[in-house]
């Protein structure tokens, strides 16, 4: 049980942190939040960033358009015993882009500790009796993406504690419908700007990246700004789709277009045989094969002969209507040369780009480049899927690949970089909120 000076929420939070949670969030549940109608997680796309999930997989419904499902590593806990967390293997998030709306489903089945009685659909009598009574659902989010779950009883001490904190206005709201005792979003923003201010005051730094072992490696290529900025934050270059620093993705920017993401295609000749793809659609010599050039939706690229399309997308409704579609490049015969399913694009965008910091920089060329980051920073949040799809269809976002294979010692060595880019003036159109900050003012 909780200590004399410890509230019910603080006690549940302490138990979850002892079990490995790094963040603890909670939500008050109403009558309609039950196992039949599913638990409503809001209309905010940011909830897909808050709650760790598997890949989003789309399917068509009869009356709700395309919906996406993503598995969760959710386990229920008992705060009054030493029983280990009990997994609920059927737990999943369901995302309905048309509304938009996110719900939790399958969260009871298979778990010995699941609060089944508390999550049953109410009878008319129970609904009338409970009125405005609530339960409190608490999630503990662990570093390995496990989600620890606990629910208090109807109108119990936990729900009353949560409600009192919310009404006081002294608690942090996250992802629209959740709350947190700490203030992680503001804290992350503060830590980010403090670190960027420190880097700016430090002046020019030598181009370099971190090795997997954490050693600094000098970097001579022209695109060293991003690697150098990551190095200053202690980030090892990686292909993961998670944010870089306290839920913020870092992007360096000087002029011209910005690279938003570099997801690998999951369909087409490219995926089956890169050498065959480059031979057919690239520029080739005896020792090198290249695939480059801006590819726009609905426009045949003169160099590759490929036409980029958004298949399964309705531009008038601005929504995906066929989950088997995606961003597809076809040749003159209609064959798929390379493509990204909407599942792949949506999963990547929801995990990595909900909050992005675009950091300006200056460069001085010596034996290697030297960079100074700042003073201008653009903080963007609310990376809604429909904003991205609309920008993609309107060619504000485009594919600008830098892919090649070089013949080295008799063996073809590939280098893959599938860049989705946007002009700097179009950045604001991808996010719900944009804020320009000068580090010199902090």
ZIKAQUI-V358371 format. One record per pair of residues at least 12 apart in sequence whose ideal C-beta (glycine too) atoms are under 8 Angstrom apart, sorted by the first residue. I is the first residue (numbers start at 0). J is the second residue. D is the distance in Angstrom with one decimal. If there is no record, write none. Layout:
# ZIKAQUI-V358371
i: [I;I]
j: [J;J]
d: [D;D]
This chain:
# ZIKAQUI-V358371
i: [0;6;7;7;7;7;7;8;8;8;8;8;8;8;8;9;10;11;11;11;11;11;12;12;12;14;14;14;15;15;15;15;15;16;18;18;18;18;18;19;19;19;19;19;19;20;20;20;20;21;21;21;22;22;22;22;22;23;23;23;23;23;23;24;24;24;24;24;24;24;24;25;25;25;25;25;25;25;25;26;26;26;26;26;26;26;26;27;27;27;27;27;27;27;27;28;28;28;28;28;29;30;30;30;32;32;33;33;33;33;34;34;34;34;34;34;35;36;37;37;37;37;38;38;38;38;39;39;39;39;40;40;40;40;40;40;41;41;41;41;41;41;42;42;42;42;42;43;43;43;43;44;44;44;44;44;44;44;45;45;45;45;45;45;46;46;46;46;46;47;47;47;47;47;47;47;48;48;48;48;48;48;48;49;49;49;49;50;50;50;50;50;50;51;51;51;51;51;52;52;52;52;53;53;53;54;54;54;54;55;55;55;55;55;55;55;55;56;56;56;56;57;57;57;57;57;57;58;59;59;59;63;63;63;64;64;64;64;64;64;65;65;65;65;65;65;65;66;66;66;66;67;67;67;67;67;67;68;68;68;68;68;69;69;69;69;70;70;71;71;71;71;71;72;72;72;72;72;72;73;73;73;73;73;73;73;74;74;74;74;74;74;74;74;75;75;75;75;75;75;75;75;76;76;76;76;76;77;78;82;84;84;84;85;85;85;85;86;86;87;87;87;87;87;87;87;87;88;88;89;89;89;89;89;90;90;90;90;90;91;91;91;92;96;96;96;96;97;97;99;99;99;106;106;114;117;117;117;117;118;129;129;132;132;132;133;133;133;133;134;134;134;134;134;134;135;135;135;135;135;135;135;136;136;136;137;137;137;137;138;161;164;164;165;171;171;171;183;183;184;186;187;187;187;187;187;188;188;190;190;191;191;191;191;192;192;192;192;193;194;194;194;195;195;195;195;195;195;196;196;196;198;198;198;198;199;199;199;199;199;199;202;203;203;203;203;203;204;204;204;204;204;204;205;205;205;205;206;206;206;206;206;206;206;206;206;206;207;207;207;207;208;208;208;208;208;208;209;209;209;209;209;209;210;211;213;213;215;217;218;219;221;223;223;223;224;224;224;224;224;224;225;225;225;227;227;228;228;228;228;228;228;229;229;231;232;232;234;240;240;240;240;240;241;241;242;242;242;242;246;246;247;247;247;248;248;248;248;248;249;249;249;250;250;250;250;251;251;251;251;251;251;252;252;252;252;252;252;253;253;253;253;254;255;255;256;256;256;256;256;257;257;257;257;257;257;258;258;258;258;259;259;259;259;259;259;260;260;260;260;260;261;261;261;261;262;262;262;262;262;262;263;263;264;264;264;264;265;265;265;265;266;266;266;266;266;266;266;267;267;267;267;267;267;268;268;268;268;269;269;270;273;273;273;273;274;274;274;276;276;276;277;277;277;277;277;279;279;280;280;280;280;280;281;281;281;282;285;286;286;287;287;287;287;288;288;288;289;289;290;290;290;290;291;291;291;291;292;292;293;293;293;294;294;294;294;294;294;295;295;295;296;296;296;296;296;296;296;298;303;303;304;304;305;305;305;305;306;306;307;307;307;307;308;308;308;308;309;309;309;309;309;309;309;310;310;310;311;311;311;311;312;312;312;312;314;317;317;317;318;318;319;319;322;322;323;324;324;325;325;325;325;325;325;325;326;326;326;326;326;326;327;328;344;345;348;348;348;349;349;352;352;353;353;353;354;354;354;354;355;355;355;355;355;356;356;356;356;357;357;357;357;358;358;358;358;359;359;359;359;359;360;360;373;373;374;374;374;375;375;375;375;376;376;376;376;377;377;377;377;377;378;378;378;378;379;379;379;379;379;379;379;380;380;380;381;381;381;382;382;383;383;386;386;386;386;387;389;390;390;390;390;395;395;395;395;396;396;396;396;396;397;397;397;398;398;398;398;399;399;399;400;400;400;401;401;401;402;402;402;402]
j: [79;160;151;155;156;157;160;25;135;137;157;160;161;164;180;180;78;23;78;137;149;157;137;139;180;76;78;149;76;137;139;147;149;139;76;84;139;141;147;139;141;142;143;145;147;139;140;141;147;140;141;142;139;140;179;181;183;137;138;139;140;179;180;49;137;138;140;173;177;178;179;135;136;137;138;161;177;178;179;38;40;135;136;138;176;177;178;133;134;135;136;158;161;162;165;133;134;135;136;150;133;121;126;129;134;136;118;119;120;121;106;107;115;118;119;120;120;120;93;102;103;104;102;103;106;136;100;101;102;176;92;101;102;103;174;176;100;101;174;175;176;177;98;99;100;101;175;101;174;175;176;99;349;353;381;382;383;384;173;174;175;353;380;381;101;174;175;176;177;69;92;94;101;349;350;353;174;242;246;349;350;353;354;140;173;174;177;71;92;138;140;146;174;71;72;140;144;146;69;70;71;92;69;70;71;69;342;343;346;67;68;69;94;342;345;346;349;68;69;322;342;319;322;323;341;342;345;322;320;321;322;95;97;98;95;96;97;318;319;320;96;97;318;319;320;321;322;93;94;95;96;93;94;96;322;342;345;91;92;93;94;104;91;92;94;346;90;91;90;91;92;103;146;86;90;143;144;145;146;86;87;90;106;145;146;148;86;87;110;112;145;146;147;148;87;110;112;113;114;147;148;149;112;139;147;148;149;112;149;112;112;145;147;110;111;112;113;109;110;105;106;107;108;109;110;113;148;108;109;104;105;106;108;109;103;104;105;106;146;103;104;105;104;318;319;384;385;316;318;383;384;385;118;148;150;134;150;152;153;150;153;154;153;154;158;153;154;158;162;150;151;152;153;155;158;150;151;155;157;158;160;161;148;149;150;149;150;151;157;177;178;178;180;178;183;184;185;245;246;246;245;244;245;246;247;354;247;378;244;245;244;245;247;356;376;436;438;441;441;231;232;244;356;358;372;373;376;438;373;438;441;228;231;372;373;371;372;373;374;438;439;371;361;363;369;370;371;227;231;369;370;371;372;217;227;367;369;218;219;223;224;226;227;367;368;369;370;223;226;227;230;223;226;227;229;230;236;229;230;233;234;235;236;235;235;233;235;230;367;367;367;368;367;368;370;251;253;360;362;368;370;249;250;251;251;370;249;251;358;360;370;372;243;249;372;244;249;249;262;346;347;350;351;350;351;350;351;353;354;353;354;354;355;356;351;352;354;355;356;355;356;358;355;356;357;358;357;358;359;360;370;372;357;358;359;360;377;423;359;360;361;362;423;422;423;399;420;421;422;423;357;420;421;422;423;426;399;418;419;420;352;396;419;420;421;429;347;348;351;352;419;416;417;418;419;339;343;344;347;417;419;415;417;337;338;339;417;338;339;340;343;325;327;335;337;338;339;340;327;328;335;336;337;338;334;335;336;337;336;337;337;402;404;413;415;288;404;411;290;336;337;289;290;402;403;404;330;336;303;304;305;330;336;303;402;403;302;406;405;406;403;404;405;406;403;404;411;402;403;303;400;402;403;399;400;401;402;399;400;397;398;399;307;328;397;398;399;400;307;394;397;308;309;391;392;393;394;397;394;328;336;330;331;328;329;330;336;328;329;326;327;328;398;326;327;328;329;324;325;326;327;388;391;392;324;325;327;323;324;325;341;324;341;388;392;392;385;388;389;385;388;341;388;341;342;340;340;341;338;339;340;341;342;343;344;338;339;341;344;391;398;339;398;387;384;382;384;387;382;384;382;429;380;381;382;378;379;380;382;378;379;380;382;430;376;377;378;379;376;377;379;426;372;373;375;376;372;373;374;375;376;372;373;438;439;437;438;439;435;436;437;438;435;436;437;438;426;433;434;435;436;433;434;435;436;426;427;429;430;432;433;434;430;431;432;430;431;432;429;430;430;431;428;429;430;431;429;428;421;425;428;429;421;422;425;428;419;420;421;425;429;419;420;421;417;418;419;420;418;419;420;416;417;418;414;416;418;414;415;416;417]
d: [7.2;5.1;7.2;7.9;4.7;4.3;4.6;6.8;7.7;7.5;6.5;4.9;6.0;7.0;6.6;7.1;7.0;7.5;5.8;5.1;5.7;6.8;7.5;7.6;6.2;7.0;4.9;8.0;7.1;7.1;3.2;5.0;7.4;7.1;6.7;6.5;6.8;7.7;5.8;7.7;4.4;7.0;7.5;7.1;7.7;3.0;6.1;5.4;5.6;6.4;6.4;5.5;7.4;4.5;6.9;7.9;6.3;6.6;7.1;5.1;7.5;6.8;6.8;7.1;7.5;5.2;7.1;6.1;4.3;6.6;4.9;5.7;6.4;4.5;7.1;5.6;6.8;5.7;7.6;7.9;7.7;7.5;5.1;7.9;5.6;5.2;7.2;4.6;7.4;5.8;7.8;6.5;5.9;6.5;7.3;6.0;4.5;7.1;5.4;7.4;6.3;5.3;5.3;6.2;7.8;7.8;5.4;6.3;4.7;7.1;7.4;5.5;7.6;4.7;6.5;6.9;4.3;6.8;6.9;4.0;6.0;4.8;6.3;4.1;7.1;7.1;7.3;7.9;5.8;7.2;7.2;4.2;6.0;5.8;7.8;6.2;7.6;6.1;6.5;3.8;4.0;8.0;6.4;5.2;5.4;7.4;6.8;7.8;5.4;3.5;7.5;6.7;6.8;7.1;7.0;6.7;4.9;6.2;7.8;4.5;6.9;5.3;7.6;6.8;5.0;4.2;6.6;7.5;7.5;7.8;7.2;6.6;6.8;3.9;7.5;7.6;7.3;7.9;7.2;6.3;6.6;3.8;7.6;7.7;6.1;4.3;6.7;7.1;6.6;7.3;7.2;6.7;7.9;7.5;7.3;6.6;3.6;6.8;3.9;6.8;5.7;5.3;5.1;4.0;7.4;6.6;6.3;7.8;4.8;4.2;7.2;4.8;6.6;5.7;5.0;4.7;6.9;5.5;7.2;7.7;5.5;6.8;2.7;7.8;5.9;5.7;7.7;5.6;8.0;7.1;6.2;5.5;6.4;7.9;7.0;7.1;4.0;6.3;7.9;6.9;6.5;7.5;7.2;4.8;6.4;7.2;5.0;5.8;6.6;5.1;7.8;7.2;4.4;7.2;7.5;7.4;6.3;5.2;7.1;5.5;7.8;8.0;6.1;4.8;7.3;7.7;7.3;5.2;4.3;5.9;6.3;7.9;5.9;7.4;8.0;7.7;5.6;4.7;6.3;7.1;5.1;3.8;6.2;7.8;4.6;5.7;4.7;6.8;7.1;7.9;6.3;7.2;5.9;6.9;6.3;4.9;4.0;4.9;7.1;7.9;5.1;6.9;6.4;7.9;5.3;7.0;5.4;5.3;6.0;6.6;7.4;7.7;5.9;4.5;4.7;4.0;7.2;7.0;6.2;7.2;5.4;6.3;6.3;5.6;3.9;5.8;7.7;7.5;4.9;8.0;3.5;7.6;4.3;6.0;7.1;7.6;5.2;4.6;7.9;7.7;5.5;5.3;7.6;5.7;6.3;5.9;7.0;8.0;5.7;7.9;7.6;7.6;7.6;7.2;4.6;6.0;5.4;6.5;7.3;7.2;6.1;7.7;5.0;4.1;7.7;7.4;6.8;4.9;6.8;5.6;5.7;6.7;5.7;7.5;5.7;7.0;4.5;7.6;4.5;4.3;7.7;4.5;7.0;7.6;5.1;4.8;7.4;7.8;7.6;7.7;7.2;7.2;7.8;6.1;7.0;6.9;7.1;7.7;7.2;7.3;7.4;7.7;3.4;5.2;6.1;7.9;7.6;7.1;7.7;5.5;6.1;6.2;5.2;6.1;7.3;6.6;7.2;6.1;8.0;7.9;6.5;7.4;7.5;6.4;6.8;6.1;6.1;5.8;7.6;4.9;5.2;7.9;5.1;5.3;7.1;7.2;6.1;3.5;5.8;4.6;7.9;5.9;7.9;6.1;4.2;6.5;4.6;6.2;6.6;6.5;5.8;7.3;8.0;7.2;7.8;6.2;5.8;4.8;7.2;3.8;7.9;7.5;5.3;4.7;4.4;6.9;6.5;7.4;7.2;6.0;5.7;7.5;3.8;7.1;7.0;5.6;5.7;7.2;5.1;7.3;7.0;4.8;7.1;7.4;5.9;8.0;7.0;6.5;6.1;7.2;5.5;7.2;7.5;5.5;7.3;4.1;6.9;5.4;6.9;7.8;5.4;7.9;7.3;4.8;7.9;5.2;5.9;4.9;6.2;7.4;7.6;5.8;6.8;6.6;7.3;5.4;6.7;7.6;7.8;7.3;5.1;4.6;4.6;5.9;6.4;7.9;6.1;7.5;6.7;7.5;5.7;5.0;6.9;5.2;5.6;6.0;6.7;4.4;7.1;7.8;5.6;6.7;5.9;6.9;4.8;6.9;7.9;5.4;8.0;5.4;7.9;6.9;4.8;6.6;5.7;7.3;7.7;6.8;6.8;5.6;7.5;6.9;7.3;7.6;6.8;7.2;4.4;6.4;5.4;6.9;6.7;6.4;5.7;7.8;6.1;6.5;8.0;4.8;7.3;5.3;7.0;6.7;5.0;6.5;5.8;7.6;5.9;7.3;6.7;6.9;5.3;5.8;5.5;5.6;7.3;6.1;6.0;6.8;4.8;6.5;7.5;6.6;6.1;4.2;5.8;5.6;6.5;7.4;6.2;5.7;4.9;7.3;7.5;5.9;7.1;4.2;7.4;6.5;7.6;7.2;4.1;5.2;4.0;4.9;7.3;7.1;5.2;6.8;6.4;3.6;7.0;7.9;6.8;5.6;7.6;7.4;6.4;6.2;7.3;6.4;6.8;7.4;5.7;7.1;7.6;5.8;7.7;7.3;4.4;6.7;6.0;7.4;5.8;7.2;7.6;7.9;7.1;7.3;6.6;4.4;6.3;7.2;5.3;7.0;6.2;4.7;7.8;7.1;4.6;6.8;5.5;4.3;7.3;7.9;6.1;6.0;7.3;7.6;7.5;5.5;7.3;5.1;4.5;6.6;6.4;4.3;7.5;7.6;6.2;4.6;5.3;6.7;5.7;6.6;5.8;8.0;5.6;7.7;7.8;7.9;7.8;6.2;6.4;4.3;6.7;5.9;5.3;6.8;5.8;7.0;7.5;5.2;6.3;7.7;5.2;7.5;6.7;7.4;7.8;6.1;7.8;7.5;6.5;5.6;4.0;6.4;5.1;6.4;2.0;6.8;6.7;6.5;8.0;6.4;6.7;5.3;5.3;6.4;5.5;7.0;7.7;5.2;7.4;6.2;7.1;7.5;7.6;6.1;5.4;5.2;4.1;4.9;7.7;7.2;6.8;6.2;4.6;8.0;6.5;7.2;7.6;8.0;7.9;7.9;6.1;6.2;6.4;5.7;7.8;7.3;4.3;8.0;6.6;7.4;5.0;7.6;7.2;4.7;7.8;7.9;4.9;7.8;7.3;7.7;5.8;7.3;5.5;7.7;6.9;4.2;7.0;6.7;5.2;6.6;8.0;5.4;7.3;6.4;7.3;4.1;7.1;4.7;7.4;4.4;7.9;5.2;4.2;4.7;6.8;7.6;6.2;7.8;7.4;4.7;7.8;6.5;6.7;6.3;7.3;5.5;7.7;7.3;4.6;7.8;6.1;6.7;7.7;7.2;4.0;7.0;5.0;7.8;6.2;6.9;4.9;5.2;2.9;5.1;6.5;5.8;7.8;6.1;6.6;5.4;7.0;7.4;6.0;7.8;6.9;6.5;5.4;5.7;5.8;6.9;4.2;6.1;5.8;7.1;4.9;7.5;7.5;7.3;6.1;7.7;7.0;7.1;6.0;7.9;4.9;7.7;4.7;6.6;5.3;6.2;7.7;4.3;6.4;6.9;5.5;6.3;6.9]
